[in-house]
Amino acid sequence: MTTFEVARDGTLQQLPGNALTPEGAYTTFRTYEGSRVLRPEQHLARLRESAGLQGLAADLDAARFKGGVGRAIATAALGEARLRVTFAAPRLLVSVCPFEPLPAQLYETGARCVSLPARRVNPHAKDTRFLAEAAAAYAALPAGAHEGLMFDAADGALLEGLSSNVFAVLYGQLRTENERVLLGVTRGVVLELAAGLLPVRLEPVRREQLARLDEAFLTSVSRGVLAVASIDGRPVGGGRPGPVALALAERLRATVEREARQLQLM
């Protein structure tokens, strides 16, 4: 991973490989066809919101954000890239690494997931302090498990994954928690795309309802829409990707093709 610090005029300074990630807000996204980005304004808005929720200054200039990200993409010249933008006011860092898509077979079979007791202290804030906790949780996942799912200990609500949002289809409705989770950009796009496909309720399913689910799937910028085949060893629905996940994955691909664009260097 290569990390650049972005000056106020948008110019870059490459940091040493051992540079530590400062405490602050961050957002992650990827490029398409080398340098195209989907909805960068929404990533900027979430970065500002996360900073504000952490009590940090949120006066991040749009030109600095877009210029810094655009120059980092061009300088790294990785083809498809994954980016993490960290704002620890007044510092703005852009970390770039090659984007490695998940195996195609995983989208054909669905992902195995396990439940975890972890949860975010400040659910709507994407906080760099959660990165170490998530990394430790991933390292402890059982063999073959793709994602750890966080459930609320008090009411059993299915909240989110370690690095994903979670949707479920129950009784013909699309369900997802809204108040106690990180509001991912891909999640927001999927909610838009679900309009007209099936009714949407911004409420979670609970642990005792898992056996009755028709489908479940994960969303994130790296995964897109990825069906969940099982949770804690128990099949979800038919244990394979269902029609809602497949339809939304196709709609998301079409949205990326239509909307993703190159950032203008300012």
N, C-alpha and C positions, 0 to 999 in steps of 0.2 A: 504494500500500500504506500502510495506517495502522498504526502501532505504538504499543502501550500497555505501560507498565511496571506490573507487578502488585505492590502492597504486600503485606505479610504478612497483612493482614486481607482481601485479595482486592479491594480498591478499585483503581481505575485512574488512571494519569496518562498523557496522550497525549504522545508524544515528537515532537520536530521531524522534519520529513520527511527531513532530511539526517543523522539519527542513524545511527551505524555499528552494525552487528551485532557484538556482542562475541564473543570466542572462547569456545566452550562447546558444550554438547550441544543438539540440537534434534529436534523431531518435526514432521511435517506431516500435516494431515488436512483434510477438507472437511465442509461441512454438507449435509444433505438436507432438502428442504422448508423451507428457511429457517433452521432452528435445531437440527435433529436431528443427533446425532453417533453414529458407530458405534464401540463399544468404547473409550470414552475411558480406561478403566482400563489397557488394554494400551498405549495411547500414553504414559500416565504411567509405566508400568513400563519402557518402552523409554527414556524420557527419563532416568529414574533410572539405568538400566544404562549408557547412553552416558556420563553424567556420571562414574560410577564408573570406567569403563574409561579415561577421560581423566585419572584421578587427581584429580577434582574432588569436592567435597562433594556427596553425593547425597541430602541430607535435605530433599527437596521434599515439602511437605505436600499431601495430596490435596485438602483443602478450598481451599487457595490456588490450586492448579492448576485445579480445576473451577470455582471461583467466578470466577477471572480470565478463563478462556476463555469462560464463559457471559456475563459482563458485556461482554467485548469483542465477542462476536457480537451481543448486543442493542444495544450502543452504535453499532457500525458500521452495523447495519441494512441490509445489502447484499442481502438475499435469499439466494441460494446463495453461500457464501463458502469461500475457501481460507485456511487458517491455518497459520502457522509459530510454534511455541512454542519459545523459546530459554531455556535455563537456564544461566546463568553465575554460579554461586553467589556471593553470595546473590540476584543479580538474576534476575527472571523476566519475560520479554518475550513479548507476544502480538502478532503481525503479522497483519493481516487484509486481504484483497483480494478482489475479485469472483471467483467460480469460473467459469471459462470452459471448458465441456465441449469435448472434441475433436469434429471433424466426424463426423457419423454415417457418412459414406462410408468413413472410415478403418476403422471396425469391419466394414464390408462387404467391403473389399478386403484388409485386413491392412496392417501397417506395414513399411516398408523400414528395415532396420537395417544398420549398418556396425560393423566391429570396431575397437577402440581399444587402445592399449597401457596406458592409465591403469588404476590400481587404488587401492583405499583402503589407507592405511597401517595403520589399525586397523579391520579389516573390520566388526566388530560394533558399532562406535561411530558414531552419526550426529553428525558433527563439523562445526561451522560453517566450519572452515578448508577443507573440501572444496567449499564452495559456489562459490568463485571459480574453482577448477580445473574444476568441472563446467560453469560458465557459459562459460568459454573453450573447452571441448571442444564444447559445443553450437554455439557461434558458428562453429566450424571444420568442422562436419559438411557433407558435400556436399549440394547442392540436392536436395530430395525425401526426404532421410533423416530419419526420425522419432527414432531413438534410437541412441546409441552403446553397443555391448556390450563389456564388459571380459573379456579372456581372460588366463589365467595364462601368462606367458612361458615358464615352465619346463615345464609339462606340457600346455599347450594347453587347459586346462579352461575351459569357458564359465562365467563367474562371475555377473555381474549387469550391469544397465544403469546409465547415469549417474544415473538417478533411478527405477529400477525393478528388480524381481526378474525372473528369467527361468526359465521352465519349458520342457522339451522332452518330446515323446513319442517314444520309441524302442523298437522291438520290443514294443509294447503296454504299456510301462511309462512312468509319469510320472517324470521325472528333474529334479532341481534340486540345485545345490551348497548345502551347509549350513554348512560350517566357515569359509569365506573370504568371506562375504557379509554384508551388512546384513540382519537378519531382520525384514523389513517386516511390519507388522500385517496388511495385505491379503494378503501371502504366507501368513501363518499361517492366515487364514480360508480361503483357497483350499485349503491342505493338508487342512484339516478337511473341506471340501466334496468333495474328491476321493475320500474314503473310500467304498468301495463302487462307485466309478465305474471305477477301474482301479488296478493295483498301483502303489505309490509307492516310489521309491528316492531317498534323500537323498544322491545322488551326481551329479556333473556329467557332461554329455556333453562330448566333446572336439572340437577343431577338425576332426580327420580324420573324425569321425562326422556332420558337418553334412549331408552329401549323403544320408545314410540316414534322416534324421529324418522322421517322419510329420507332426509339427506342432511349433511353438514358439509361445510367447506370453509377453507381459509382464504383470506385475501391479504396481499402485501405487494409492494412494488416489485419484489424479486420473484414472487410466486405467481402473480396475477390472480387467477381463481384456481384453487387446488382442492379437489374433493377430499373429504375425510372418509376413509374406509372403515376405521374402527377407533374406538376410544377405550383404553384400558383393556384391550383384547376382545371387546364385544363389538360385533359388526354394527355399523350405522346404516339403517335402511337395508338395502340389498348387499351392502358390503362393497359396492363399486360406485363409481361416479354416476350421479343421477341426472335427470333431464334439466333441472334448474341450474345446477353447477355448469353443465356443459353449455347451456344456452347463454349464461352470463359470461362464461369464458370467451365465447365467440363474439358476443357484443363488446366485450372489453378489447379484444384484438382489433375489431373494426374501429373503435374509438381511438385507439393508439394510432392506427394508420391514418385516420382523418385529422387528428388534433395535434399530435406530437410535432414539435418544431425546433429549429435551431435557435439558440439564444443569441441575441444581438449584443456584440461587445460594445460597451458604452465608455 
